[in-house]
Amino acid sequence: MDEEPTSNHGANHLKNRNKKRKSAQKRFLQNAKGFGRKNSFGRGAELEQDEYNYFVEILEALGTIASDNGEERSTMANNVYEQARGKEIKVSSNQLSSRVLENLLGFTDEGTLEHVIEVFGENFRVLCCDRFASHVLQKALLVAMVRCVAGLQVEVEQDDGAVVAHKKQKSDVGRELEYNLKEEFGEGHRKICGKFVKKVAKFLLNNLEEFVWDSFGNYVIRQCVLNLAGILELKTGKGEAVEVKKLTVPEKWTKLINDFSSRLLAWPQFAEFPYNEFTSVLLQNLLTALERSEDKYQLELINEKLMSESLLLEVKEQDDNEEGQEDHSNLPKVFQQDSSIRLLEAMLAVADAEFLKDQLYKKLFQGKIVELSKLRGTNFAVQKLLDNISDKHILEHIFSEFDGGLEEILQLGHTGVVASLAKACARLSCQQGKFIKLLLDGLHCSETGGDKLLTSVLKLMPPEVVAKQESAQIHIHGSIILQSVLDFNKPIKLVSAILDTKSDQLAKIFTDPKGSFVVNAFIRSKFVGEKSREKLIRHMEGCYMDLALSSHGSRVLELLYEAAGPALKESIVKELSERIAQLNSKPWGAIINRKLLVETYRNNPTQWKNAKASSGDKVGRMFDKLIDGGGGKKRK
């Protein structure tokens, strides 16, 4: 589906993510205290006992400060860096104290940050290759970059390219970014920050051969290249997703990105880069930065050189594969290693339509689509290809290869390929009927309908398997496939399957985190008729309360209400008003009560109608924007 929920689902995700992060922070603090009791004052540079205890106390205090209290964090940050004055390098090189410095650096005042980057500017070589200090250097680079370019930001771009106005950030890293974008720093300070960014970049360029092969130095280079393009990868915690923000940066920084590109292209060992983890990831980040800076010339140079000198190399004879290891021996060298496959995926994401078609597709994928889709290590590259093709003829060729091969791909669990294929059919408006046939044949449900067909698609299992595994969960890719099919020109078979499913079964689907997204697609699709939408709303009568009392279902209920005409709107509210106490027993139900004025209706239906008429039905207008293509972040 194209749209993600904007209310409860997102709030719950953030709540759970914050819980995990706080749990990890608590464990780190407990471990730090344990080290101190054993007279071991942290990994890395050894601190004095009183210094170590001081940072333990600061780390503990950090957990008690409200994350949106920038003023209190700023006061603490300045005090901590004052205590570290004269010892910045040593303190940055200790695991515990580097964590504290990294967390607080973004809240320092002008004078404090200027002193830190001056000290760091004289010690780049030590910082770049230190396991802990390199993280503090990266944060200094990021903070300096944001402060330097803050004045250029009228709007902030999301990671899908959509431009949105500044909004209140919910995560700690988001609030730190917001603080540095909105705080009124002086013009002189911003210039100093810009000079630091350029100084870091030039130092890394001059020492590229040394730092590329160092795990910590390599990471600093990658972050520098991304920052120069205005791309911020903000880690939200260990093992968690990365927040990506895109900022407008000075055009002259593009020259620095070009310098990194030109230097790497000139290296004699460039052809080996895809097959080394360090250089592969560096090239991936460089491609992303070049695309962001719209440097098509440098992108073309890198892509063409990779194709001609590296990716098409034949595979040398190998020893017999170990038991359980996939056999890639008949495929081009690029498909032999994870590092080169990830680089290929990055190339697919940034390549122009002509290069993707004539080089990447024809020379690497054509004739091998099914084989690549069946392999665990390469099926993601097929997904990336499908996600980025813009030529209907390529999709036609791909379908000719998929004939009869979709069932085995589903059985292998490589369902992402099928989901990407469905999205490509919807996006390019072609091969849609053929996709539905291949999908239903692969699931053995061509002759079924109603709930059996619906659950087979949602769970990506044949009906006979679903019957034996009734507790099986809705598959995320099954949900995405169904959402894409609802965006096809003729989705009637799946529309009928939904409408022929009993309302209580639909309620279970619509209250599921993955199943609830189906309603978004059903409601907003240009190819699902008004009568079908109305029929679905009527079909759910008697289940409105079940939806309202669930976090995901309540969002579905809002969508149904938004799509309903006046009479159906009243029908929904009337049903809810008859059990107002139960509605208010859950937080989601209370929100529905407030938004739909359910209690007002129970007390006085006429007053409710007048209130809706006078407000112009704000919720209804939100739905109109949705139908017009207004909103939402795209699912990856």
JOLIN-V58466 format. One record per pair of residues at least 24 apart in sequence whose C-alpha atoms are under 8 Angstrom apart, sorted by the first residue. I is the first residue (numbers start at 1). J is the second residue. Records with the same first field share a line. If there is no record, write none. Layout:
# JOLIN-V58466
I->J + J
This chain:
# JOLIN-V58466
1->479 + 480 + 481 + 483 + 484 + 517 + 518 + 520 + 521 + 634 + 635
2->521 + 632 + 633 + 634 + 635
3->517 + 520 + 631 + 632 + 633 + 634 + 635
4->517 + 632 + 633 + 634 + 635
5->517 + 555 + 632
6->632
7->555
8->551 + 552 + 555 + 588
9->513 + 551 + 552
14->170 + 171
17->240
18->171
21->236 + 237 + 238
24->237 + 238
29->56 + 59 + 60
32->56 + 96
42->94 + 95 + 96
43->94 + 95 + 96
44->93 + 94 + 95 + 131 + 132
45->90 + 91 + 93 + 94 + 95
46->94
47->91 + 94
52->96 + 97
55->96 + 97 + 100
56->96
58->100
59->100
67->172 + 175
68->172 + 175
70->107 + 176 + 179
73->104 + 107
74->104 + 107 + 108 + 109
75->108
76->104
77->101 + 104 + 105 + 107 + 108
78->107 + 108 + 109 + 112
81->112
82->112
88->116 + 119
89->120 + 123 + 127 + 133
92->132 + 133 + 136
93->127 + 130 + 131 + 132 + 133
94->132 + 133
95->132
98->132 + 133 + 135 + 136
99->136
101->136
102->135 + 136 + 139
105->139 + 140 + 143
106->139 + 140 + 143 + 176 + 177 + 180
107->176 + 179 + 180
110->185 + 189
114->189 + 192 + 193
117->196
121->196 + 199 + 200
124->200 + 203
128->211 + 216 + 217 + 220
129->211 + 214 + 215 + 216 + 217
130->216
131->216
134->216 + 217 + 220
137->220
138->220 + 223 + 224
141->196 + 197 + 200 + 224
142->227 + 232
143->180
144->190 + 193 + 194 + 196 + 197
145->193 + 194 + 197 + 227 + 228
146->177 + 180 + 181
147->180 + 181 + 185 + 190 + 193
148->190 + 191 + 193 + 194
149->190 + 247 + 248 + 249 + 250
150->180 + 181 + 182
151->181
152->248 + 249
153->247 + 248
156->245 + 246 + 247
157->245 + 246 + 247
158->244 + 245 + 246
159->244 + 245 + 246
160->633 + 634
162->633
171->236
172->236
173->234 + 235 + 236
200->224
201->225 + 256
202->256
205->259 + 260 + 263
212->278 + 279
213->278 + 279
215->278
218->278 + 282
221->282
222->282 + 285 + 286
225->257 + 260 + 285 + 286 + 289
226->285 + 286 + 288 + 289
228->253 + 254 + 256 + 257 + 289
229->253 + 254 + 257 + 289 + 290 + 292 + 293
231->289
254->293 + 295
257->286 + 289 + 290
258->290 + 298
261->286 + 298 + 302
265->302
271->306 + 309 + 310
272->310
274->310 + 334 + 339 + 340 + 343
275->337 + 339 + 340
276->339 + 340
277->339
280->339 + 340 + 342 + 343
281->339 + 342 + 343
283->343
284->342 + 343 + 346 + 347
287->346 + 347 + 350
288->346 + 350
291->350
299->351
300->351
303->347 + 351
307->359
310->334
312->363 + 364
326->375 + 376
332->364
335->377 + 378
338->377
341->377 + 378 + 381
342->381
344->381
345->380 + 381 + 384 + 385
348->384 + 385 + 388
349->384 + 385 + 388
353->389 + 390 + 391
356->389
357->389 + 391 + 394
361->385
366->398
367->401
369->398 + 401 + 402
370->401 + 402 + 405
373->409 + 414 + 417
374->408 + 409 + 412 + 414
376->414
379->414 + 417
380->416 + 417
382->417
383->416 + 417 + 420 + 421
384->420
386->420 + 421 + 424
387->420 + 421 + 423 + 424
389->424
390->428
391->428
392->428 + 430
395->424 + 425 + 431
396->431
399->431
403->438
404->438
406->438 + 439 + 442
407->439 + 441 + 442 + 443
408->442
410->442 + 460
415->477
416->477
418->477 + 481
419->477 + 478 + 480 + 481
422->481 + 484 + 485
423->481 + 484
425->488
426->484 + 485 + 487 + 488
429->488 + 489
432->485 + 488 + 489
433->490
436->485
449->493 + 496 + 497 + 500
450->496 + 497 + 498 + 499 + 500 + 501
451->497 + 498 + 500 + 501 + 502
453->494 + 497
454->494 + 497 + 498 + 501
457->481 + 482
458->482 + 515
474->512 + 514 + 515
475->514
476->514
479->514 + 515 + 517 + 518
482->518
483->517 + 518 + 521 + 522
484->521
486->521 + 522 + 525 + 527 + 528
487->521 + 525 + 526 + 527 + 528
488->527
489->527
490->527
491->527 + 528
492->528
495->528 + 532
499->532 + 535 + 536 + 539
503->539 + 540 + 541 + 543
504->540 + 543
506->540
507->540 + 543 + 546 + 547 + 553
510->547 + 552 + 553 + 556
511->547 + 550 + 551 + 552 + 553 + 554 + 556
512->552 + 553
513->552
516->552 + 553 + 556
519->556 + 559
520->556 + 559
523->559 + 560 + 563
524->626 + 627
525->627
533->563
534->563 + 564
537->564 + 568
538->568
541->572
542->575
544->572 + 575 + 576
545->575 + 576 + 583
548->583 + 588 + 589 + 592
549->583 + 586 + 587 + 588 + 589
550->588 + 589
551->588
554->588 + 589 + 592
558->592
559->623
561->620
562->619 + 620 + 622 + 623
563->620 + 623
573->598 + 601
574->598 + 601 + 602
577->601 + 602
578->602
